Amino acid sequence: MNRCGSVAARLPKSERLDLAVRALANSESITDLAGEHGVSRKFVYEQRGKASAGLDEAFAMDASDEEGLFDLKVRGCVRAAMRANAPKQRRMLRC
């Protein structure tokens, strides 16, 4: 018996991604998604969890986010480009 014979093991990355995004959207039931792709509900929940963790990591703020995204040199001045939600007084032009 082939160990990689399950549908889930053979599911291409693009289909796993589509499955995870659709599961995160909650527009369809997990049961319907699993049936459509021929995989278990557990597999759909696992893919949804991986996608959710990836989004959490991608949007996690760290200490450097508070300092600014980058510095832009303009004619001898340095303009600190801050996040849109940073306090207004921190978004300023320093010369």
GROMACS elastic network, one bead per residue, 0.5 to 0.9 nm:
[ bonds ]
;  ai    aj funct       b0    kb
    1     4     6  0.89155   500
    1     5     6  0.79236   500
    2     5     6  0.52796   500
    2     6     6  0.86454   500
    3     6     6  0.76049   500
    4     7     6  0.83949   500
    4     8     6  0.88456   500
    4     9     6  0.58201   500
    4    10     6  0.70631   500
    5     8     6  0.85261   500
    5     9     6  0.68920   500
    5    10     6  0.71540   500
    6     9     6  0.53030   500
    6    10     6  0.65066   500
    6    11     6  0.87664   500
    6    39     6  0.84317   500
    7    10     6  0.51917   500
    7    11     6  0.60737   500
    7    37     6  0.81418   500
    7    38     6  0.66006   500
    7    39     6  0.63523   500
    8    11     6  0.51499   500
    8    12     6  0.87511   500
    8    16     6  0.86754   500
    8    37     6  0.84103   500
    8    38     6  0.77826   500
    8    39     6  0.57369   500
    8    40     6  0.81221   500
    8    43     6  0.73792   500
    9    12     6  0.84034   500
   11    14     6  0.82665   500
   11    15     6  0.63682   500
   11    16     6  0.65339   500
   11    37     6  0.85896   500
   12    15     6  0.53750   500
   12    16     6  0.63566   500
   12    17     6  0.87517   500
   13    16     6  0.50154   500
   13    17     6  0.61608   500
   13    18     6  0.86232   500
   14    17     6  0.51293   500
   14    18     6  0.62342   500
   14    19     6  0.85910   500
   15    19     6  0.59777   500
   15    20     6  0.84838   500
   15    37     6  0.87065   500
   16    19     6  0.50362   500
   16    20     6  0.61101   500
   16    21     6  0.86278   500
   16    44     6  0.86484   500
   16    47     6  0.69161   500
   17    20     6  0.50841   500
   17    21     6  0.61444   500
   17    22     6  0.85387   500
   17    47     6  0.77877   500
   17    48     6  0.89145   500
   17    51     6  0.78238   500
   18    21     6  0.52147   500
   18    22     6  0.61131   500
   18    23     6  0.84966   500
   19    22     6  0.52569   500
   19    23     6  0.61037   500
   19    24     6  0.86527   500
   19    33     6  0.71123   500
   19    34     6  0.86206   500
   19    37     6  0.82657   500
   19    44     6  0.70392   500
   19    47     6  0.73394   500
   19    48     6  0.77706   500
   20    23     6  0.50424   500
   20    24     6  0.61382   500
   20    25     6  0.86192   500
   20    44     6  0.68983   500
   20    45     6  0.81617   500
   20    46     6  0.85091   500
   20    47     6  0.51461   500
   20    49     6  0.80324   500
   20    50     6  0.79363   500
   20    51     6  0.60849   500
   20    52     6  0.85428   500
   21    24     6  0.50760   500
   21    25     6  0.61866   500
   21    26     6  0.89090   500
   21    47     6  0.87879   500
   21    48     6  0.71413   500
   21    51     6  0.72592   500
   22    25     6  0.50709   500
   22    26     6  0.66515   500
   22    27     6  0.68289   500
   22    28     6  0.71475   500
   22    33     6  0.80358   500
   22    48     6  0.84774   500
   23    26     6  0.54382   500
   23    27     6  0.74069   500
   23    28     6  0.70095   500
   23    29     6  0.75590   500
   23    30     6  0.64955   500
   23    33     6  0.74919   500
   23    44     6  0.71851   500
   23    45     6  0.77396   500
   23    47     6  0.82646   500
   23    48     6  0.58509   500
   24    27     6  0.82082   500
   24    48     6  0.59623   500
   24    49     6  0.86280   500
   24    51     6  0.78496   500
   24    52     6  0.74328   500
   25    28     6  0.77888   500
   26    29     6  0.67517   500
   26    30     6  0.81943   500
   28    31     6  0.83433   500
   28    32     6  0.66099   500
   28    33     6  0.68400   500
   29    32     6  0.52060   500
   29    33     6  0.63613   500
   29    34     6  0.86290   500
   30    33     6  0.51115   500
   30    34     6  0.60476   500
   30    35     6  0.85243   500
   30    41     6  0.61313   500
   30    44     6  0.66919   500
   30    45     6  0.75667   500
   31    34     6  0.51461   500
   31    35     6  0.61243   500
   31    36     6  0.85706   500
   31    40     6  0.81844   500
   31    41     6  0.60036   500
   31    44     6  0.86750   500
   32    35     6  0.51263   500
   32    36     6  0.60643   500
   32    37     6  0.87095   500
   32    41     6  0.89276   500
   33    36     6  0.51160   500
   33    37     6  0.63441   500
   33    38     6  0.83921   500
   33    39     6  0.83515   500
   33    41     6  0.79976   500
   33    44     6  0.74379   500
   34    37     6  0.53789   500
   34    38     6  0.57553   500
   34    40     6  0.55147   500
   34    41     6  0.53951   500
   34    42     6  0.86478   500
   34    43     6  0.78501   500
   34    44     6  0.62965   500
   35    39     6  0.64431   500
   35    40     6  0.76381   500
   35    41     6  0.83289   500
   36    39     6  0.79780   500
   37    40     6  0.87611   500
   39    42     6  0.82962   500
   39    43     6  0.64951   500
   39    44     6  0.74144   500
   40    43     6  0.52121   500
   40    44     6  0.66436   500
   40    45     6  0.88415   500
   41    44     6  0.50411   500
   41    45     6  0.62078   500
   41    46     6  0.85775   500
   42    45     6  0.50923   500
   42    46     6  0.61521   500
   42    47     6  0.86971   500
   43    47     6  0.62274   500
   43    48     6  0.85672   500
   44    47     6  0.51444   500
   44    48     6  0.61144   500
   44    49     6  0.85511   500
   45    48     6  0.50173   500
   45    49     6  0.60877   500
   45    50     6  0.86792   500
   46    49     6  0.50356   500
   46    50     6  0.62766   500
   46    51     6  0.86919   500
   47    50     6  0.51246   500
   47    51     6  0.62378   500
   47    52     6  0.85680   500
   48    51     6  0.51554   500
   48    52     6  0.60843   500
   48    53     6  0.85982   500
   49    52     6  0.50481   500
   49    53     6  0.60931   500
   49    54     6  0.85259   500
   50    53     6  0.51539   500
   50    54     6  0.61591   500
   50    55     6  0.87010   500
   51    54     6  0.50554   500
   51    55     6  0.62693   500
   51    56     6  0.86484   500
   52    55     6  0.51509   500
   52    56     6  0.61818   500
   52    57     6  0.86415   500
   53    56     6  0.50273   500
   53    57     6  0.61592   500
   53    58     6  0.85457   500
   54    57     6  0.51405   500
   54    58     6  0.60748   500
   54    59     6  0.86700   500
   55    59     6  0.61739   500
   55    60     6  0.83639   500
   56    59     6  0.54114   500
   56    60     6  0.58512   500
   57    60     6  0.51589   500
   57    61     6  0.86974   500
   58    61     6  0.87076   500
   61    64     6  0.79278   500
   61    65     6  0.59203   500
   61    66     6  0.81206   500
   62    65     6  0.55224   500
   62    66     6  0.73895   500
   63    66     6  0.55780   500
   63    67     6  0.70329   500
   64    67     6  0.51324   500
   64    68     6  0.65822   500
   64    69     6  0.75983   500
   65    68     6  0.54940   500
   65    69     6  0.63980   500
   65    82     6  0.82592   500
   65    83     6  0.75216   500
   66    69     6  0.83456   500
   66    82     6  0.78373   500
   66    83     6  0.77633   500
   66    86     6  0.75130   500
   67    70     6  0.86745   500
   67    80     6  0.86771   500
   67    82     6  0.73270   500
   67    83     6  0.89087   500
   68    71     6  0.77456   500
   68    80     6  0.65294   500
   68    81     6  0.58012   500
   68    83     6  0.64522   500
   68    86     6  0.87749   500
   69    80     6  0.78915   500
   69    81     6  0.59688   500
   69    82     6  0.59725   500
   69    83     6  0.70692   500
   70    79     6  0.87270   500
   70    80     6  0.65386   500
   70    81     6  0.57988   500
   70    82     6  0.77564   500
   71    78     6  0.62739   500
   71    79     6  0.58894   500
   71    81     6  0.61713   500
   72    77     6  0.82422   500
   72    78     6  0.56742   500
   72    79     6  0.53630   500
   72    80     6  0.66611   500
   72    81     6  0.73260   500
   73    76     6  0.63894   500
   73    77     6  0.57119   500
   73    79     6  0.65088   500
   74    77     6  0.52129   500
   74    78     6  0.62317   500
   74    79     6  0.73244   500
   75    78     6  0.83674   500
   76    95     6  0.69903   500
   77    93     6  0.73122   500
   77    94     6  0.60509   500
   78    93     6  0.65977   500
   78    94     6  0.56574   500
   78    95     6  0.63820   500
   79    91     6  0.82195   500
   79    92     6  0.67064   500
   79    94     6  0.61342   500
   79    95     6  0.82962   500
   80    90     6  0.83409   500
   80    91     6  0.65039   500
   80    92     6  0.66770   500
   80    93     6  0.68476   500
   80    94     6  0.78994   500
   81    84     6  0.89767   500
   81    91     6  0.68588   500
   81    92     6  0.84103   500
   82    85     6  0.80991   500
   82    86     6  0.63067   500
   82    87     6  0.89074   500
   82    90     6  0.76211   500
   82    91     6  0.59721   500
   82    92     6  0.89622   500
   83    86     6  0.53103   500
   83    87     6  0.88667   500
   83    91     6  0.85743   500
   84    87     6  0.83739   500
   84    88     6  0.87875   500
   84    91     6  0.89712   500
   85    88     6  0.83328   500
   86    89     6  0.84543   500
   86    90     6  0.68741   500
   86    91     6  0.73377   500
   87    90     6  0.55735   500
   87    91     6  0.70540   500
   88    91     6  0.53696   500
   88    92     6  0.78852   500
   89    92     6  0.65842   500
